[in-house]
Amino acid sequence: MITKAMILAAGRGERLRPITDSIPKPLVDVGGASLVAHHICRLAAAGIKDIVINTAWLGEKLEEAVKDGSDFGVCVSWSREPAGGLETAGGLRRALALLGDEPFLVVNGDTYMDADYGAFDVPEGWKLAAHLWLVANPKHHPQGDFSLENGLVRPMPRYTFSGAAVYNPEHVARIPDARGPLKPWFERWMEQDLVSGQLLSGAWFDVGTVQRLEETRTYALAHPNPTLSRRRT
C-alpha cells in the first residue's frame, strides 16, 4: 500500500492570470474548497497521511493555508524550491529526502480528480520506475501523450497523462538535483520497459485556464467531494 504522496504545487499558473497573480494555483476554489484541499482530503480518505508539497510561486500563502496538515488529519512536509521552480523532474528529485525509500504517489496540484485515491497503488514487489494513470484526450490536448501496450506505457500518443503516478525512489534518485523536465526520463525509462500504466477511473480536469476552471467548478458543484468532511476547519 502506498503510504506517502507528493502534491506538485510550485508552478506559476500563467494561463490562469490574473487569478494567480495573488494566489498560487492550488489555492483556487473549486466547489467550496481549494484544489489542494480536495487532493489532501482524498489522500487522507485513502489512508495516505504523509504528504509532501513543493512550492515556489507564492509558496508562503500555500503554507499559511495548509500549515502542517493537522487540520486535515495528515502530516504535511514542505519542499521549498527557488524562484521559478525546478520543473517536475527537479522537484521530485529535490523532495526525495522527504519521501523515503518506498514507492510514492504524485498528483498535480492544478488538477481535479473525482476518483478513489486508494486505487492509486502498485502491486507488492513492483520494481519499475513509474506507473502512470492515463485519461482520454481532452479537447485542449487532442494529440495525447502516451499509449498502453500490455500494461506498459509507450511513447506513441493515444491517451493523456493525468499527472497521477507512482514513482520508484531508486530511479528518481538518478535524476540530477537541478531544474529539469520529466519527459526525457519517461522516454529513457520507456525504452527500458520500466513504465507501467493504466487508465484512470473517474472524472479528471486540468485546471489550466479560466475556462477550464469554470468547467471544473460546474462539475464539482454537481458532484460534491464526500471526503471534504475530513477537514477539521
Backbone as numpy.savetxt, mean C-alpha at the origin, in Angstrom:
# Nx Ny Nz CAx CAy CAz Cx Cy Cz
0.97 -16.58 8.76 0.13 -15.37 8.76 1.00 -14.12 8.76
0.66 -13.15 7.93 1.36 -11.87 7.91 1.04 -11.11 9.19
2.05 -10.60 9.86 1.84 -9.87 11.11 2.27 -8.41 11.05
3.01 -8.04 9.98 3.46 -6.65 9.85 3.09 -6.11 8.47
2.82 -4.81 8.44 2.44 -4.17 7.19 3.08 -2.79 7.11
3.21 -2.32 5.87 3.69 -0.97 5.63 2.69 -0.24 4.75
2.41 1.00 5.10 1.55 1.86 4.28 2.44 2.91 3.62
2.47 2.93 2.29 3.28 3.90 1.56 2.56 5.24 1.54
3.17 6.24 2.16 2.46 7.52 2.35 3.36 8.73 2.15
4.46 8.57 1.40 5.43 9.66 1.30 5.23 10.56 0.09
4.33 10.20 -0.83 4.19 10.93 -2.09 3.61 12.33 -1.94
3.88 13.15 -2.94 3.43 14.54 -2.95 1.97 14.69 -3.34
1.47 13.84 -4.22 0.08 13.95 -4.65 -0.17 15.14 -5.55
0.68 15.32 -6.56 0.59 16.48 -7.45 -0.77 16.59 -8.14
-1.32 15.47 -8.57 -2.57 15.53 -9.35 -3.79 15.79 -8.48
-3.61 15.76 -7.16 -4.72 16.10 -6.26 -4.61 17.52 -5.72
-3.70 18.29 -6.25 -3.63 19.68 -5.84 -4.88 20.42 -6.31
-5.39 21.41 -5.56 -4.78 22.04 -4.39 -5.05 21.34 -3.05
-5.81 20.23 -3.08 -6.12 19.55 -1.82 -4.84 19.17 -1.08
-3.89 18.64 -1.82 -2.67 18.14 -1.19 -1.61 19.22 -0.97
-1.98 20.47 -1.21 -1.07 21.56 -0.83 -1.05 21.73 0.69
-2.13 21.33 1.34 -2.23 21.56 2.79 -2.29 20.28 3.61
-2.62 19.14 2.99 -2.62 17.88 3.72 -1.99 16.79 2.86
-1.35 15.81 3.47 -0.82 14.69 2.69 -1.97 13.84 2.14
-1.76 13.24 0.99 -2.83 12.50 0.32 -3.50 11.44 1.20
-2.77 10.69 2.04 -3.44 9.68 2.86 -4.41 10.24 3.90
-4.40 11.55 4.12 -5.35 12.15 5.06 -6.61 12.66 4.38
-6.71 12.50 3.06 -7.93 12.90 2.35 -9.11 12.08 2.87
-10.22 12.75 3.10 -11.41 12.09 3.64 -12.16 11.31 2.56
-12.50 10.08 2.89 -13.30 9.22 2.02 -14.33 8.51 2.89
-15.59 8.82 2.69 -16.65 8.14 3.45 -16.57 8.37 4.94
-16.17 9.56 5.36 -16.15 9.89 6.79 -14.87 9.55 7.52
-13.84 9.09 6.82 -12.56 8.78 7.45 -11.45 8.98 6.43
-10.25 9.22 6.89 -9.12 9.39 5.98 -8.77 8.07 5.31
-8.09 8.16 4.18 -7.63 6.96 3.50 -6.77 6.11 4.42
-5.88 6.75 5.16 -4.98 5.98 6.03 -5.77 5.31 7.15
-6.84 5.94 7.64 -7.65 5.31 8.68 -8.35 4.07 8.15
-8.83 4.13 6.91 -9.45 2.95 6.31 -8.44 1.80 6.27
-7.22 2.10 5.82 -6.20 1.05 5.74 -5.89 0.47 7.12
-5.66 1.35 8.09 -5.28 0.88 9.42 -6.38 0.02 10.04
-7.62 0.46 9.91 -8.73 -0.30 10.50 -8.90 -1.65 9.83
-8.73 -1.71 8.54 -8.83 -3.01 7.85 -7.66 -3.91 8.22
-6.49 -3.35 8.39 -5.34 -4.15 8.83 -5.57 -4.68 10.24
-6.06 -3.83 11.12 -6.32 -4.26 12.49 -7.36 -5.37 12.53
-8.41 -5.25 11.70 -9.45 -6.27 11.66 -8.90 -7.61 11.18
-7.82 -7.56 10.38 -7.19 -8.78 9.88 -6.15 -9.33 10.84
-5.98 -8.66 11.98 -5.01 -9.13 12.96 -3.61 -8.62 12.74
-3.45 -7.67 11.83 -2.13 -7.08 11.57 -2.03 -5.79 12.39
-1.33 -5.85 13.47 -1.31 -4.75 14.44 0.01 -3.97 14.45
1.03 -4.45 13.74 2.35 -3.81 13.71 2.51 -3.17 12.34
2.44 -1.83 12.29 2.36 -1.12 11.01 3.45 -0.05 10.92
4.10 0.00 9.78 5.09 1.03 9.47 4.51 1.96 8.42
4.66 3.25 8.61 4.21 4.24 7.62 5.40 5.11 7.26
5.67 5.25 5.95 6.75 6.15 5.56 6.18 7.52 5.23
6.97 8.54 5.44 6.50 9.92 5.25 7.57 10.76 4.58
7.11 11.80 3.89 8.00 12.83 3.34 7.20 14.12 3.29
6.30 14.25 2.27 5.51 15.46 2.12 4.51 15.62 3.27
4.63 16.71 4.04 3.73 17.02 5.15 3.60 15.84 6.11
4.70 15.14 6.31 4.69 13.97 7.17 4.30 14.26 8.60
4.62 15.47 9.05 4.29 15.83 10.43 2.78 15.85 10.65
2.01 16.22 9.63 0.55 16.22 9.77 0.00 14.79 9.84
0.61 13.89 9.09 0.20 12.50 9.13 0.51 11.90 10.50
1.68 12.20 11.02 2.05 11.69 12.35 1.15 12.27 13.43
0.79 13.52 13.30 -0.11 14.15 14.28 -1.47 13.47 14.29
-1.94 13.05 13.12 -3.26 12.43 13.01 -3.27 10.99 13.52
-2.21 10.24 13.23 -2.18 8.82 13.55 -1.47 8.54 14.87
-0.46 9.34 15.17 0.36 9.18 16.38 0.99 7.79 16.43
0.87 7.12 17.56 1.49 5.79 17.69 0.55 4.66 17.30
-0.63 5.02 16.82 -1.60 4.02 16.38 -2.51 3.49 17.46
-2.28 3.88 18.72 -3.06 3.32 19.82 -4.55 3.64 19.72
-4.90 4.77 19.08 -6.31 5.09 18.90 -7.02 4.09 17.98
-6.23 3.35 17.23 -6.77 2.34 16.31 -6.55 0.92 16.83
-5.91 0.81 17.98 -5.61 -0.51 18.52 -4.43 -1.19 17.85
-3.53 -0.39 17.24 -2.35 -0.95 16.59 -1.11 -0.20 17.08
0.06 -0.66 16.64 1.32 0.01 16.95 1.91 0.52 15.64
2.07 1.83 15.51 2.59 2.43 14.29 4.01 2.94 14.52
4.91 2.57 13.62 6.27 3.10 13.59 6.40 3.96 12.34
7.29 4.96 12.40 7.41 5.92 11.32 8.77 5.83 10.65
8.75 5.73 9.33 9.98 5.74 8.54 10.03 7.08 7.81
10.80 7.98 8.34 10.84 9.36 7.82 11.88 9.46 6.71
11.44 9.98 5.57 12.30 10.10 4.40 12.64 11.57 4.14
13.73 11.83 3.41 14.08 13.21 3.10 13.07 13.86 2.16
13.15 15.17 2.03 12.24 15.91 1.15 12.26 15.30 -0.25
11.09 15.11 -0.81 10.98 14.48 -2.12 10.79 12.99 -2.07
11.03 12.37 -0.92 10.84 10.94 -0.75 11.89 10.10 -1.45
11.79 8.81 -1.29 12.77 7.86 -1.82 12.20 6.97 -2.92
10.99 7.25 -3.38 10.26 6.37 -4.30 10.01 5.02 -3.61
9.37 4.11 -4.33 8.91 2.89 -3.66 10.04 1.97 -3.24
11.00 1.72 -4.13 12.09 0.81 -3.78 12.91 1.37 -2.62
13.27 2.64 -2.73 14.04 3.26 -1.66 13.28 3.31 -0.35
11.95 3.55 -0.44 11.13 3.59 0.77 11.06 2.26 1.46
10.89 1.17 0.68 10.87 -0.17 1.27 12.20 -0.50 1.93
13.27 -0.20 1.21 14.61 -0.52 1.76 14.89 0.26 3.03
14.53 1.53 3.07 14.79 2.36 4.24 14.01 1.86 5.46
12.79 1.35 5.22 11.93 0.91 6.32 12.21 -0.51 6.78
13.12 -1.20 6.09 13.30 -2.63 6.35 13.67 -2.93 7.80
14.46 -2.07 8.42 14.86 -2.30 9.81 13.66 -2.32 10.75
12.57 -1.65 10.37 11.37 -1.61 11.20 10.42 -2.77 10.89
10.65 -3.46 9.77 9.71 -4.48 9.31 10.10 -5.91 9.68
11.33 -6.12 10.08 11.71 -7.43 10.57 12.14 -8.41 9.49
12.22 -9.69 9.87 12.78 -10.74 9.02 11.74 -11.62 8.35
10.46 -11.37 8.56 9.41 -12.19 7.97 8.72 -11.42 6.85
8.09 -12.13 5.90 7.36 -11.45 4.83 6.35 -10.44 5.40
6.24 -9.31 4.73 5.36 -8.24 5.21 4.49 -7.73 4.07
3.33 -7.21 4.44 2.37 -6.66 3.49 2.64 -5.17 3.27
2.49 -4.71 2.04 2.59 -3.29 1.72 1.33 -2.87 0.96
0.75 -1.73 1.35 -0.38 -1.16 0.62 -0.09 0.30 0.34
-0.61 0.80 -0.77 -0.44 2.20 -1.13 -1.40 3.08 -0.33
-0.87 4.11 0.28 -1.71 4.99 1.08 -2.68 5.82 0.28
-2.51 5.87 -1.05 -3.43 6.66 -1.88 -4.40 5.77 -2.65
-4.62 4.55 -2.14 -5.64 3.68 -2.72 -6.73 3.41 -1.69
-7.88 2.98 -2.20 -8.98 2.55 -1.34 -9.38 1.16 -1.80
-9.37 0.20 -0.88 -9.71 -1.17 -1.21 -10.81 -1.67 -0.29
-11.90 -2.08 -0.88 -13.01 -2.68 -0.14 -12.78 -4.19 -0.17
-11.85 -4.64 0.67 -11.41 -6.03 0.62 -11.09 -6.53 2.02
-11.03 -7.84 2.15 -10.63 -8.48 3.39 -9.11 -8.51 3.43
-8.50 -7.71 4.28 -7.04 -7.65 4.33 -6.44 -8.94 4.90
-7.26 -9.76 5.52 -6.79 -11.05 5.99 -6.45 -11.98 4.84
-6.99 -11.68 3.65 -6.69 -12.50 2.46 -5.34 -12.14 1.85
-4.74 -11.04 2.30 -3.42 -10.66 1.80 -2.37 -11.47 2.56
-2.16 -12.67 2.11 -1.25 -13.58 2.81 -0.55 -14.47 1.80
0.47 -15.18 2.24 1.19 -16.13 1.39 1.30 -17.45 2.14
1.50 -18.55 1.42 1.59 -19.85 2.09 2.81 -19.93 3.00
2.70 -20.74 4.02 3.83 -20.97 4.91 4.99 -21.55 4.11
6.18 -21.04 4.35 7.34 -21.51 3.62 7.58 -20.79 2.30
6.75 -19.78 2.00 6.89 -18.99 0.76 8.26 -18.32 0.74
9.00 -18.46 -0.37 10.37 -17.95 -0.45 10.63 -17.02 -1.63
9.59 -16.65 -2.37 9.79 -15.78 -3.52 10.09 -14.35 -3.08
10.31 -13.46 -4.04 10.63 -12.07 -3.71 9.40 -11.24 -3.39
8.30 -11.50 -4.13 7.09 -10.69 -3.94 5.86 -11.46 -4.42
4.72 -11.13 -3.82 3.43 -11.67 -4.25 2.52 -10.47 -4.45
2.04 -10.28 -5.69 1.28 -9.09 -6.04 -0.20 -9.39 -6.20
-1.05 -8.40 -5.85 -2.48 -8.48 -6.12 -2.78 -7.55 -7.28
-3.37 -8.11 -8.33 -3.67 -7.38 -9.56 -5.17 -7.15 -9.70
-5.53 -6.11 -10.46 -6.94 -5.78 -10.68 -7.19 -5.57 -12.16
-8.46 -5.64 -12.55 -8.82 -5.32 -13.92 -8.40 -3.88 -14.23
-7.97 -3.63 -15.45 -7.46 -2.31 -15.81 -8.53 -1.23 -15.68
-8.29 -0.21 -14.86 -9.26 0.89 -14.76 -9.19 1.79 -16.00
-10.16 2.68 -16.13 -10.23 3.55 -17.30 -8.97 4.41 -17.45
-8.40 4.83 -16.33 -7.26 5.73 -16.42 -5.94 4.99 -16.68
-5.99 3.65 -16.69 -4.77 2.87 -16.93 -5.09 1.66 -17.80
-5.61 1.89 -19.01 -6.10 0.78 -19.83 -5.02 -0.16 -20.33
-3.77 0.30 -20.34 -2.70 -0.52 -20.87 -2.27 -1.63 -19.91
-2.54 -1.48 -18.61 -2.18 -2.50 -17.64 -0.71 -2.52 -17.31
-0.33 -3.43 -16.42 1.06 -3.55 -15.97 1.63 -4.95 -16.21
0.92 -5.96 -15.70 1.45 -7.31 -15.69 0.38 -8.32 -16.09
0.80 -9.55 -16.27 -0.13 -10.65 -16.51 0.19 -11.79 -15.54
-0.69 -12.78 -15.52 -0.50 -13.96 -14.67 -0.35 -15.20 -15.54
0.57 -16.05 -15.15 0.80 -17.30 -15.87 1.13 -18.39 -14.86
0.16 -19.27 -14.63 0.36 -20.36 -13.66 0.80 -19.85 -12.29
0.17 -18.75 -11.86 0.45 -18.22 -10.53 1.65 -17.31 -10.44
2.38 -17.13 -11.55 3.53 -16.23 -11.56 3.18 -14.97 -12.34
3.74 -13.84 -11.91 3.49 -12.57 -12.57 4.51 -12.39 -13.70
4.00 -11.98 -14.85 4.83 -11.76 -16.03 4.75 -10.30 -16.46
5.77 -9.80 -17.19 5.80 -8.38 -17.56 4.89 -8.00 -18.71
4.11 -8.93 -19.27 3.19 -8.58 -20.34 1.94 -7.92 -19.75
1.57 -6.74 -20.24 0.43 -6.03 -19.64 -0.91 -6.67 -19.93
-1.64 -6.96 -18.88 -3.02 -7.42 -18.99 -3.84 -6.90 -17.82
-3.24 -6.91 -16.63 -3.89 -6.41 -15.42 -3.08 -5.25 -14.84
-3.69 -4.53 -13.90 -3.04 -3.42 -13.23 -2.62 -3.83 -11.82
-1.43 -3.43 -11.43 -0.94 -3.71 -10.08 -1.69 -2.82 -9.09
-2.30 -3.43 -8.09 -3.11 -2.69 -7.11 -2.27 -1.92 -6.10
-1.00 -2.24 -6.00 -0.15 -1.65 -4.96 -0.08 -2.51 -3.73
-1.01 -3.47 -3.59 -0.97 -4.39 -2.45 -0.06 -5.57 -2.80
0.89 -5.83 -1.92 1.84 -6.92 -2.20 2.49 -7.37 -0.90
2.89 -8.62 -0.89 3.73 -9.14 0.20 5.15 -9.23 -0.34
6.12 -8.78 0.47 7.52 -8.79 0.06 8.34 -9.65 1.01
9.38 -10.24 0.45 10.33 -11.04 1.21 11.49 -10.15 1.61
11.73 -9.95 2.88 12.79 -9.04 3.30 14.18 -9.45 2.83
14.39 -10.74 2.60 15.70 -11.18 2.10 16.01 -10.56 0.75
15.00 -10.38 -0.08 15.20 -9.78 -1.40 15.17 -8.25 -1.32
14.33 -7.70 -0.49 14.29 -6.24 -0.33 15.63 -5.72 0.19
16.30 -6.52 0.99 17.60 -6.12 1.56 18.66 -5.90 0.49
18.45 -6.44 -0.71 19.42 -6.28 -1.79 19.21 -5.00 -2.58
18.13 -4.29 -2.29 17.87 -3.00 -2.92 18.76 -1.94 -2.26
19.42 -1.08 -3.03 20.25 -0.03 -2.42 19.42 0.90 -1.53
20.03 1.35 -0.45 19.36 2.29 0.45 19.50 3.69 -0.14
18.74 3.94 -1.20 18.81 5.21 -1.92 17.50 5.39 -2.68
17.26 6.58 -3.18 16.05 6.86 -3.94 16.02 6.01 -5.20
14.87 5.39 -5.49 14.76 4.59 -6.70 13.41 3.93 -6.84
13.01 3.63 -8.07 11.72 2.98 -8.34 11.80 1.47 -8.13
10.64 0.85 -8.01 10.57 -0.59 -7.78 10.48 -1.38 -9.09
10.06 -0.75 -10.17 9.83 -1.48 -11.42 11.05 -2.28 -11.88
12.27 -1.72 -11.88 13.41 -2.53 -12.32 13.62 -3.78 -11.48
13.28 -3.71 -10.21 13.42 -4.88 -9.34 12.35 -5.91 -9.65
11.14 -5.45 -9.92 10.10 -6.37 -10.37 10.56 -7.11 -11.62
11.09 -6.38 -12.58 11.53 -6.99 -13.84 12.63 -8.02 -13.59
13.57 -7.68 -12.74 14.66 -8.60 -12.41 14.13 -9.85 -11.73
13.23 -9.66 -10.77 12.67 -10.81 -10.05 11.81 -11.67 -10.97
11.06 -11.05 -11.87 10.23 -11.82 -12.79 11.08 -12.69 -13.71
12.22 -12.18 -14.13 13.11 -12.97 -14.98 13.56 -14.26 -14.28
13.57 -14.21 -12.95 14.00 -15.36 -12.16 12.82 -16.15 -11.59
11.60 -15.85 -12.06 10.39 -16.52 -11.57 10.22 -16.35 -10.06
10.48 -15.14 -9.59 10.43 -14.87 -8.16 9.24 -14.00 -7.75
8.29 -13.77 -8.67 7.12 -12.94 -8.35 5.85 -13.75 -8.62
5.12 -14.05 -7.57 3.84 -14.71 -7.71 2.73 -13.67 -7.61
1.50 -14.08 -7.88 0.42 -13.10 -7.82 -0.95 -13.72 -7.98
-1.95 -12.90 -7.81 -3.34 -13.32 -7.97 -4.19 -12.09 -8.17
-5.45 -12.30 -8.55 -6.36 -11.18 -8.74 -6.97 -10.79 -7.39
-7.16 -9.49 -7.21 -7.74 -8.96 -5.98 -9.24 -9.17 -5.98
-9.74 -9.65 -4.85 -11.18 -9.81 -4.68 -11.71 -8.62 -3.90
-12.53 -7.81 -4.53 -13.06 -6.62 -3.87 -12.85 -5.38 -4.72
-13.54 -4.32 -4.37 -13.43 -3.06 -5.12 -12.09 -2.39 -4.82
-11.56 -1.71 -5.83 -10.26 -1.04 -5.69 -10.32 0.31 -6.41
-9.78 1.34 -5.75 -9.73 2.67 -6.33 -8.34 3.27 -6.14
-7.82 3.85 -7.21 -6.59 4.63 -7.15 -7.00 6.10 -7.03
-6.81 6.66 -5.84 -7.30 8.03 -5.59 -6.22 9.01 -6.06
-6.06 9.11 -7.39 -4.96 9.90 -7.92 -5.33 11.27 -8.44
-6.62 11.50 -8.68 -7.07 12.80 -9.18 -8.34 13.20 -8.44
-8.74 14.45 -8.61 -9.95 14.93 -7.96 -11.16 14.14 -8.43
-11.23 13.85 -9.72 -12.36 13.07 -10.24 -12.41 11.68 -9.62
-11.27 11.01 -9.52 -11.26 9.67 -8.95 -11.52 9.71 -7.45
-11.13 10.80 -6.80 -11.45 10.96 -5.38 -12.96 11.02 -5.20
-13.65 11.77 -6.04 -15.11 11.86 -5.92 -15.78 10.52 -6.21
-15.26 9.77 -7.16 -15.79 8.43 -7.45 -15.61 7.51 -6.24
-14.45 7.62 -5.60 -14.18 6.80 -4.42 -15.10 7.18 -3.27
-15.31 8.47 -3.08 -16.20 8.93 -2.02 -17.63 8.42 -2.24
-18.08 8.46 -3.47 -19.42 7.97 -3.78 -19.55 6.49 -3.44
-18.55 5.71 -3.80 -18.58 4.28 -3.50 -18.55 4.05 -1.99
-17.65 4.75 -1.29 -17.48 4.52 0.15 -18.75 4.88 0.93
-19.46 5.92 0.50 -20.70 6.28 1.17 -21.77 5.22 0.96
-21.75 4.59 -0.20 -22.74 3.55 -0.50 -22.37 2.20 0.09
-21.09 2.03 0.42 -20.59 0.76 0.97 -19.71 1.06 2.19
-20.31 1.39 3.33 -19.53 1.77 4.52 -18.52 0.69 4.93
-17.40 1.14 5.39 -16.33 0.25 5.86 -16.67 -0.20 7.29
-17.02 -1.47 7.50 -17.43 -1.91 8.83 -16.30 -1.92 9.85
-15.05 -1.91 9.39 -13.93 -1.97 10.34 -13.64 -0.62 10.98
-14.25 0.45 10.49 -13.99 1.77 11.07 -14.42 1.86 12.53
-15.29 0.96 12.96 -15.73 0.95 14.36 -14.58 0.62 15.30
-13.45 0.14 14.76 -12.30 -0.19 15.60 -11.58 1.05 16.08
-11.87 2.20 15.45 -11.23 3.43 15.93 -11.72 3.76 17.34
-10.82 4.18 18.17 -11.18 4.50 19.56 -11.47 5.98 19.74
-11.27 6.75 18.67 -11.55 8.19 18.74 -12.43 8.59 17.58
